């Protein structure tokens, strides 16, 4: 079972997320928090596999809560999935810098929410297509003081997987698009991370832009 803590200051939203996740046979909600401070305390006590974290909460906001959780011994174990109504650049980058493993907007469907919990629990980084677009737009809006980075040599299939990542697709979604096994896609993603010398899907998206690959698509 994947243990989850749900943190959101709105009781109806919080209980709704918890109820949705509890319907899944492999997910159990072990705690709910109404503030960021409560979330930190629950993670320290319960050591959940995944923490579902809102951004705007009283006492301690979600960004600061993530930072404190990451400083806890138990905080290195839990995977943090940020879920918010806000898709603003500052929130995206602040959450990722603080140590979030995924970032979804609250218009995510229940099925996608459960799948994303499973994906971050499995060690993947999750970004919704909307958030991926925010990252791309932010990168393109910045004045470039660096020349374009040459792309590493990629196979056609590696290019297909990279394109899926840049489209904001998860590994299972890329697998369905390309008629591959999810484990095969995961292997391709690991290979792409090595080739580009980055540590996350965010890095892959930015590197693809710097290399001029996405313009070719």
C-alpha positions as CSV (number, residue, x, y, z in Angstrom):
1,X,0.0,0.0,0.0
2,X,1.1,3.5,-0.8
3,X,0.6,5.7,2.3
4,X,-0.4,9.3,1.6
5,X,-0.7,12.5,3.7
6,X,-3.1,15.1,2.2
7,X,-2.4,18.8,3.1
8,X,-4.9,21.5,2.0
9,X,-6.4,24.3,4.0
10,X,-9.9,23.8,2.6
11,X,-11.7,21.0,4.5
12,X,-14.0,20.1,1.6
13,X,-11.1,19.9,-0.9
14,X,-8.9,18.0,1.5
15,X,-11.5,15.4,2.4
16,X,-12.4,15.1,-1.3
17,X,-8.9,14.3,-2.3
18,X,-8.6,11.8,0.6
19,X,-11.9,10.1,-0.4
20,X,-10.8,9.8,-4.1
21,X,-7.5,8.3,-3.2
22,X,-9.0,5.9,-0.6
23,X,-11.1,4.3,-3.4
24,X,-7.8,3.0,-5.0
25,X,-6.9,-0.5,-3.9
26,X,-3.2,0.3,-3.5
27,X,-3.4,3.7,-1.8
28,X,-4.3,4.6,1.8
29,X,-4.5,8.1,3.3
30,X,-2.9,8.0,6.7
31,X,-3.3,11.7,7.6
32,X,-4.8,15.0,6.7
33,X,-3.3,18.5,7.4
34,X,-5.0,21.9,7.3
35,X,-1.8,23.9,7.5
36,X,1.7,23.6,6.3
37,X,2.9,23.2,9.9
38,X,0.5,20.3,10.5
39,X,1.9,18.7,7.3
40,X,5.4,18.9,8.5
41,X,4.4,17.3,11.8
42,X,2.5,14.5,10.1
43,X,5.3,13.7,7.8
44,X,7.7,13.6,10.8
45,X,5.4,11.3,12.7
46,X,3.9,9.1,10.0
47,X,6.7,9.0,7.4
48,X,4.2,8.6,4.4
49,X,5.3,7.4,1.0
50,X,3.7,10.4,-0.7
51,X,2.7,13.9,0.6
52,X,0.1,15.7,-1.4
53,X,0.8,19.4,-0.7
54,X,-1.2,22.5,-1.4
55,X,0.6,25.8,-1.9
56,X,-1.5,28.5,-0.2
57,X,-2.1,27.4,3.5
58,X,-2.1,29.3,6.8
59,X,0.6,29.2,9.5
60,X,3.1,27.8,7.0
61,X,2.7,27.8,3.2
62,X,3.3,24.8,1.1
63,X,6.7,26.0,-0.2
64,X,8.1,26.5,3.3
65,X,6.5,23.3,4.4
66,X,8.3,21.4,1.7
67,X,11.6,23.0,2.7
68,X,11.1,22.0,6.3
69,X,10.1,18.5,5.4
70,X,13.2,18.0,3.3
71,X,15.3,19.0,6.3
72,X,13.7,16.1,8.4
73,X,15.2,12.6,8.5
74,X,11.7,11.4,7.4
75,X,11.6,14.1,4.7
76,X,14.2,12.3,2.6
77,X,11.8,9.4,2.2
78,X,8.5,11.0,1.4
79,X,7.8,12.0,-2.2
80,X,6.0,15.3,-2.5
81,X,3.4,16.0,-5.1
82,X,2.2,19.6,-5.2
83,X,-1.4,20.2,-6.2
84,X,-2.7,23.7,-6.5
85,X,-5.1,25.9,-8.5
86,X,-2.2,28.2,-9.3
87,X,0.0,27.7,-12.3
88,X,2.2,30.8,-11.9
89,X,5.9,30.6,-12.7
90,X,7.0,31.6,-9.2
91,X,5.1,28.8,-7.6
92,X,6.3,26.2,-10.1
93,X,10.0,27.1,-9.7
94,X,9.8,27.6,-5.9
95,X,8.2,24.2,-5.4
96,X,10.7,22.5,-7.6
97,X,13.6,24.3,-5.9
98,X,12.2,23.4,-2.4
99,X,12.3,19.7,-3.3
100,X,8.9,18.8,-4.9
101,X,8.8,15.7,-7.0
102,X,5.7,16.7,-9.0
103,X,3.5,19.6,-9.7
104,X,-0.2,19.3,-10.8
105,X,-3.1,21.7,-11.1
106,X,-6.4,21.0,-9.3
107,X,-8.1,20.4,-12.6
108,X,-6.4,17.0,-12.8
109,X,-8.8,14.2,-13.1
110,X,-9.2,11.7,-10.2
111,X,-7.7,8.9,-12.3
112,X,-4.7,11.0,-13.2
113,X,-4.2,12.1,-9.6
114,X,-4.0,8.4,-8.5
115,X,-1.7,7.6,-11.3
116,X,0.6,10.5,-10.4
117,X,0.7,9.4,-6.8
118,X,1.9,6.0,-8.1
119,X,4.4,7.5,-10.4
120,X,6.1,9.8,-7.8
121,X,6.1,6.8,-5.4
122,X,7.9,4.8,-8.0
123,X,10.6,7.5,-8.2
124,X,9.4,9.5,-11.3
125,X,9.0,13.2,-11.5
126,X,5.6,14.4,-12.6
127,X,4.7,17.6,-14.3
128,X,1.3,18.4,-15.8
129,X,1.3,19.6,-19.4
130,X,0.2,23.1,-18.1
131,X,3.2,23.2,-15.8
132,X,5.5,22.0,-18.5
133,X,4.2,24.8,-20.7
134,X,5.0,27.3,-17.9
135,X,8.6,26.1,-17.7
136,X,9.0,26.4,-21.5
137,X,7.4,29.8,-21.7
138,X,9.6,31.1,-18.9
139,X,12.7,29.7,-20.5
140,X,11.8,31.3,-23.9
141,X,11.0,34.6,-22.3
142,X,14.5,35.0,-20.7
143,X,17.2,36.7,-22.7
144,X,19.8,34.2,-23.7
145,X,23.4,34.9,-22.9
146,X,24.5,31.5,-23.9
147,X,24.8,29.9,-27.3
148,X,22.6,27.0,-28.1
149,X,23.8,23.8,-26.7
150,X,24.4,21.0,-29.2
151,X,22.2,18.0,-28.7
152,X,23.7,14.7,-27.9
153,X,23.3,11.9,-30.5
154,X,19.8,10.5,-30.1
155,X,18.2,7.5,-31.7
156,X,14.8,8.0,-33.3
157,X,13.1,6.3,-30.4
158,X,14.9,8.5,-27.9
159,X,13.7,11.5,-29.8
160,X,10.1,10.2,-29.6
161,X,10.4,9.7,-25.8
162,X,11.9,13.1,-25.4
163,X,9.1,14.7,-27.4
164,X,6.6,13.0,-25.0
165,X,8.4,14.4,-22.0
166,X,8.3,17.9,-23.6
167,X,4.6,17.4,-24.2
168,X,4.2,16.9,-20.4
169,X,3.3,13.2,-20.7
170,X,4.0,10.7,-17.9
171,X,5.9,7.5,-18.6
172,X,2.7,5.4,-18.9
173,X,1.3,8.0,-21.3
174,X,4.4,7.9,-23.4
175,X,4.3,4.2,-23.4
176,X,0.7,4.2,-24.7
177,X,1.6,6.7,-27.4
178,X,4.6,4.8,-28.6
179,X,3.2,1.2,-28.0
180,X,6.1,0.4,-25.6
181,X,6.2,-1.1,-22.1
182,X,6.3,1.4,-19.3
183,X,9.6,-0.2,-18.1
184,X,11.1,0.4,-21.5
185,X,10.1,4.1,-21.5
186,X,11.6,4.4,-18.0
187,X,14.9,3.0,-19.4
188,X,14.8,5.5,-22.2
189,X,14.2,8.4,-19.8
190,X,17.2,7.3,-17.7
191,X,19.3,7.1,-20.9
192,X,18.2,10.6,-21.9
193,X,19.1,12.0,-18.5
194,X,22.6,10.5,-18.8
195,X,23.0,11.8,-22.4
196,X,22.0,15.4,-21.5
197,X,23.7,15.3,-18.1
198,X,20.7,16.5,-16.2
199,X,18.8,15.1,-13.2
200,X,15.2,15.7,-13.9
201,X,12.5,15.9,-16.6
202,X,12.5,19.7,-16.1
203,X,16.2,19.6,-17.1
204,X,15.4,17.5,-20.2
205,X,12.7,20.0,-21.3
206,X,15.0,23.0,-21.0
207,X,18.0,21.1,-22.6
208,X,15.8,20.2,-25.5
209,X,15.0,23.8,-26.1
210,X,18.6,24.9,-25.7
211,X,19.6,22.4,-28.3
212,X,16.9,23.6,-30.7
213,X,15.1,20.2,-30.8
214,X,11.6,21.4,-30.0
215,X,11.6,24.0,-32.8
216,X,12.3,21.1,-35.2
217,X,9.2,19.3,-34.0
